[in-house]
């Protein structure tokens, strides 16, 4: 069974560390003199393999680093970097495309503007699929590069060369946190590794609600704000996310965590991002924060590693390029050995990743009944006219009462307000009854208007109590 990497959560912490140890080996065996972060030369490890890179959005670092990684492994690649020159311009679906390309290559890297597109590709391809960025959703391989950079920085400071050294680090995520897919994958990983996450968004660019909800729900993150912390919170910090060692420690940790605020006097890493103008749909009139030499003079940033996924625009000054704290070009260089290690692992050329199912399936029940509620995110792949020809909305039920559904493609959450019965074509706004219904008969709707538009009629009789049979199907 092949593995794909669509979300950073598709890899366990141990698997991430195994990939990093393999990247260490590539750097050691293929070192560039004087540049310990750069590989050179070519191995024969992947000489019988081909990688397909399908990029439907602009890219420099990600696409070239994947292609360089495959060449360094001794393999070859096929590249499509102009969506207008592909059959997608003719209306071909993602599912058809990857099923065809899987016959030409042994693994597929895909970047796509639709959120959740990489999940669809992984569902339909017969070879490993790697998400190189899907809209504003996630960018897991950039996060691997980011974590590897942080790990290297901590090793230079005398800490163990392991991702475990990232625990309790103070990491500021800076800029466009709403539309930046690199930030979303990164904060999920930092939460799992129990680093302290300090959001510093540009005005109007705060973390999306579904990202904050996932931090709390999946990783048991606690958000501390000025309102629930007596003192010690730096004046320019509005919220800090912290993760307990075990979920059952939440109550105790909420008290203990307040003492950790004193540790925010220093910042270990500052992760700056550009304004994602291509996703705003209009101009930006806010005061976008910039990092320059004057900013870094503050004593909190004396030992801060400055990172950026690149490309930069005006949010990162050129006057700090030579500063020893600036790691963004080294961070970009690490993309080759890290992606070499990931490709080699997915192709089982080196210690193979253990076979694993979707980690969300172990946590949440699935809901995939066509004809009812749809994802509320207009940029979701399940809302695309082309993909709707074969895709049905699919959700995870992440909360029971009241029910909350998380889109299985883009992770946006929503609360259904109406339940319907397929057998009787009746609906009820008494949403609390959903757990008493037969799952095969149950249909969620976002509103009564949506239920009526689907030609369901309101049920007027009072619901019966008890029984496993659908209450909505009762006559």
N, C-alpha and C positions, 0 to 999 in steps of 0.2 A: 504494500500500500504506500503510495507516494505521499509526501508531505508538501504543503504549501505554506507560505507566510503572507497572510493578508493583514493581520493585526499583530502588534507586538505581543499580544497575549497568546498568539499561536506558538510561542516559544516559552518554555519554563525558564526560571532563573538559572538552573543547572545547565540547560541547553545553551543559553546565552553565554555562560562562562566557558563551556566546551568550544563554542564557536570562536570565542576570543582567544583561547589557548591555541587553537589552530591558526588564527591570524598571527599570533606571536611567533609561531614556527615559521610561517611564510616570511615574516619580516626578518627573522634571524637567518633563514636559509637563502633569502634573495635580497640581502641588504644592499642599499646604496651607500657607499662610504660617505660619512659626514652627514647623512640624512636618515636617521634611524626610523623615520615614519614612512619611508618610501621604498617600495619594492622595485626591482628591475630584473631583467632576464625572463626566461620562460621555462616552465616545467613541462613534463609530459603527462601530467596527471589526468587531464581531460582531453587527451588527443583524439579520442573517438566520439566526442560529444559536441553538440551545437546548441547555442543559446539564442533564443529569439527575443529581441527587445522591441516592444510595441509601445510607442509613445504618441499619445494623442494630445499631449500638451507639450509646450516648450520645455527643454531641459538641456543643460550642459553637463554639470557634475554627475548627476545620477546616471544618465545614459552612458556617458563616456567611461565612468568608473566601472559600470557593469561590463561594458565591452572590453575595457582594459583588463578587468579581472579575469574574464574568460580567456583572453589571449594569453595572459600570464600563466594561466593553468594549462596552456597548451591546446585549448579548444578553439572553436570558431564561433562566429555569431552571424545572425541575420538581423537586419535592422529596418524598422519602419518608423520614421520620425516626422512624417508629414501626414496628418489625418486626411487631408484633402486628396492625397494620392492613394488612399486605400479604399477598399470596398465599403468601408463604413460610410463614405460619402454617397454611396449608392443605397444606403439603408440596411446594410448587413448588420445583424445583431452580434453582440459580444459572444454569445454562446456559439453561434456558427463559426465565427472567426477563430476562436481558440480551439475548437474541435478540428478545424482544418490545419491550423498552424502547428498543433501538437503532432501532426504527421511529418512536419519538416524539421522540428527541433526537439531537443530532449528536456528543455525547461523554457518557461516563458516569463519574461519581466514585462509588466504592463503598467503604464501610467494613463489615467483617463480622467476627464473632468467630472464624470458622474460619481457621486458618492455611493460606494458599495459595488462599483463596477469590478473591482478586483475579486470580491467575494463571488460574484457571478462567474468570472473567468475560472476561479479555482473549482467551483462546483461542476463546471462542464468540461474542463480540460483533462486529458488523460496523462498529463505530465505535471511536474511541480510548477506552481505559479507563484511569483514574487510580486508583491504590491510595491510599486515605485511611486505611489501617491495617487489617491483617488479623491479628487475634489478637495474639500476641506476636512475630509474624514481622518485618514491616518497616512503615515509615511514610516513604516516600521524599520526599513533598512537605514534610514537617516538616523533613527533613534539608536540603532546598533552602533553606528559611527559615533554618535554623541556619547553613549555610555562608554565606548572603548576609549574615547578621548579623556573623559573624566577618570576612568580607571588608570590610564597612563599618567595623568597629572597627579593623582594620589600616590602612585608608585614613586614619582620623582620627589614627593614630599616625605618619603620613607615609609609609606603605608604598604600593606600587602598588595601585590598585583592581582587583585580579584575584585569582582563587582561588589563583594561584601564590604569593601572599603568605602562604598558610597553611602552606607547607612549613616544617618544623622548629618549629612552634608546640608548646608544651606544653599539652595539653588534658586536664583531669581530668574523667572521667565518673563521676558520683556518685550513689549510692543503689541503686535496684532495677535492676540491670543484667541480671538474668535474665529478667524479664517485660516490660521496657520496650522496645517495638518502636522507639521513637524512637532509643534508644541503639544498637540493632543496625544500623539504616541509617546512623547517624552514624559509627560506628567503621569501617564499610566505606569510607565516603567519605574519612574522615581518613587511613586507611591508603593509599588511592590517591593522596592529595595529599601523603603523606609527612610528616604531622604526627606528633608523639610522643603516644601515647595512654596515659594513666595511669588505670587503673581504681581506683576507691575504692568498692567495693560495700558495701552494708549486709550484716550477717551473714546468710548463707544466700541471698544475692541476687547471687552472682557471675555473670560472663558465662557463658552456656551453653556446653557443650563444642563444639557445632556452630558457634557463632560464632567461638570461638577457633581451631577447626580451619580455618574458611573464611579467617580472617585470615592464617593461615600458608600455606594451600594456594593461595588465589587471589591474594593480594597480597604473598606472600613476607615477611610480617611476622616479625620476630625478637622473641621475648619475653625480656627481661632481668630476672632476679630477684636477690634478695640472695645466692642460692647461687652464681650465676655471674658476679657482679660483685664485684670485690675491695673497693672502697670507693666512697664518694661517693653511694650511694643514700640519699635522705632516709629517716629512720626510719619515716615513716608511709606509705611507698610499698613495695608488695610486688612489683609487676611493672610493666614499661613495654614497650609495643609500638612497635617502630621498623621502618621499611621502607627497604630499600636502593634506590638509583636504578635499578639493573638487577638482574634475578634472578641473573646470573652473578657478581655481586659479593658473594654471600651469605657466602662464607668470609672474605673480606677485611673485609666490613662487620661481621661478628660481632666482630672484633677492634677495629675502629675505633669501633664503636657504644659500647663501654665508656667511651670518652673523652667521649661525648655526655652521659653521666649527670651530669657536672658542670653541665650546662646546666639541670638540673631544680631548681635553687635558686629559680627563679621559675616562676609559673604564668600562662600567657597567658589561658586561659579555663577556667572551672569550669562544667560542665554538670550541674545538679542535676535529679533526677527524683523524683517521688512514689512511694510504695509502691503497687504495682498490686494492691490488695486484691481486685479483681474477678477476678483470675486465680490467686490463691493457693488458693482453695477452702476456706480456713480462716483463723483469726486469725494475727497475727504477734506473737511475744513478744520479738523481738530489740530491740536498742537502735538505732533508725533514726537515721542521721546528719542533723544539721540545720546549715544555714548561717545565721549571724546576724552582727551587727556585731562581736561579740567574736571570732568565728572569723576574720573578715576583717582583724583587727588584725595578724595574723602578717605579717611582712615579705615572705614568699613571695607573698602575695596583694595586694601594694600596687598593682599595675597589672593585676589580673585582671578580665576581663569575666565577670560572673556571668550565666549563662543558665539558662533553664528552659522546657520546652515548654508548661507549664501544662496543667491546673489544678494549683495547689499545695494542700497540706494543712498539715502542720506542719514540713515539711523546709526551708522557706524563710521566714525571719522577715520580718514587715512592717517591722521597724525598719531594713531596708536598702533599702526601696523608693526613697527619695530619694537614695541613694548613687549617685554618678556612674558607678560600676562596674557597676551593675545595669542589664541590658539586656533583661530578659524581656518588658516591655510593648512596647518597640520591636521586639523579635523577633517578637511576635505581630502587630504592625502591618505588618511586612514581608510577612506572609502574603498580603496582597491583591496588591501589585504583582508578587510572585514568581509567584503562581498565575495572575495575568493573563497574564504572559509565557509560562507553561507552556501554558495553554489556547490562547493565540494561536498558539503554535508547533505544537501538536498538530493544530489546525484549519487549519494552513497559511495563517493570516491575516497572518503576519509571516514573516521568514526561516524556511523550514520545516526541521525536523530531518531529517537525511539518513535515508533508509530503512535499516533495520538489522534483522538477524535476532537471535534470542536469543544474547547473547554467550557463554553457556555452551556452545552447540553447537560453537563454534570450539575449545574447550578439551577437552571431554570427550565420550566416546561415550555414547549413550543406551541405556537398557534399559527396555523397557515390555512385558514378557511377562505377561499376566494369569494368575492361578491359582497364583502362588508367593508370594514375600516381599511383605509389605505395609509401609508406613511404620510405624515404631515410635512415632510421635508420635500420641497419642490425640486431640489437638486438630487434626490435619491434616484438610483438606477431603476427602482421599481415604479417610478412615476414617468419614466421615459416612454414615449409613444412606441418607439421601435421595440424596446425590451418588453413592454407589456403584452406583446403578442404571445409570449411564452412564460413570462414571469408572473407569479401571483404574490401579493403581499405576504411577508413572512415575519413573525415576531417572536420574541421571547417574553414570557410573562414574568416580569421582574418583581412584581408586588401583587399580592393576592387580594387584599381588601383595603381600599378600593383597588381594582385591577389597574396596573400600569403595564403598557406594552412597549417594548424596545424593538425597533426595526432591526431585523437580522442582517440587513445590508449596511445601513448607515449609522445605526446606534441611537438615532433620535427617539426620544420617549414621548408617549402621549397617553392620556386617560380616556378610554372609551366611556361613553355616557349612556349607551343604549345597548340592550341585548335583543337578539331576534331568534326565532325558531325557524329552521329551514322546512320543517314538516308542516307547520301551520301558516307560515308566512305572516306571523304576528310579531310585534315587538313590544318591549316594555322598557320604561325608563328606570325601573327598580333594579339598578345595576348590581346590587348586593346579591341578587339571586343567581348570578352567573355560575357559581361553584356548584349549585344544585342541578345544573343542566347537563345533559348528555353532550360531551365534547363534539361528537359527530353531528349534533343537531344545532350547536351553538354558533351564533354569528354576532360579532361585535360591530357596533356602529359608533361613529364619532358624534352623532347627533340624531335627534328625531327626524330632522329634515333629510338627512342622509338615508335613514331607514325608509322614509316615505318615498324618496326618489328611487329606491331599489324595489318599489312596489310591495313593501311590507305595510300592514295595517296595525294600528294600535290595539293592544289587547286590553279589553275593558274589564274582564272578570278579575277577581281578587286571586292572587297566587296561592296555590295550595302549599302546605307545609310538609317537609320530609320527602323521602323517596329519592332514588337515584335517577329516575326517569325525568326527562326535561319538563320542568314546570311550565315552560312556554308551550309545550306540545299538548298540555292537558286540555281536554275539551270542557 
